Amino acid sequence: MEGQAAPRASMLDRQLLRELPQEWRVAYLFFALSLMMVLGSAFMINPATISTFVDSVGVDQQPVAQTYLPLVLLPILFLYNFLWAALRSPRLLVAVVCTTYAVVYALIAFRSLADSHIEPWLAWILFYATNTKSVLFPVMLWSVMNDLSSTEYSKVAYPSLVLAGQIGGLAGSLYATFVSHVGGTSGLLIVQAVVLILVAFLVWQ
């Protein structure tokens, strides 16, 4: 009837983003999967990172490492901002950052396959790679999404994206509990590298 308000979308419709055009639903699906992987991988690798650091460096050095974390994170953020301005492509930025971290995780994984007790300097690198990634990557993904999509569509998609991130975090924590069945720390590091390459692929689409 003319003048009658349109029916409100159901909760299921809103979660599935049926209010949005098809191409944007697909785009947000890829972003949701990327967010799930980033947050899931962070929860997955953190316990293994701490145990590796304690085993190779010592538990007494963990507070020292945490103290120096802002000093390590600051130049990484400066470099990230420089790349954002220099590359002028959010997708390329994600590909570069994801590939860099994936290479670091892969190299440490292959070294740990030869000897589970890795050198202390590698444990330091793993510690800072994991902790800087947990800060940088969620911010990077949200920045890319905001840059590529409209404010109107983002408001509709935001609740579903938050839910996807929470599911990813829970899945990552659960996966970490089966560390002995997935190749130990080396297996988690390899999964970490593969996940980051998949994130770059999804964002590129």
Salt bridges, closest charged atoms under 4 A:
ASP13 OD1 - ARG18 NH1 2.70
ASP55 OD2 - HIS117 ND1 2.90
GLU119 OE2 - ARG111 NH2 2.85
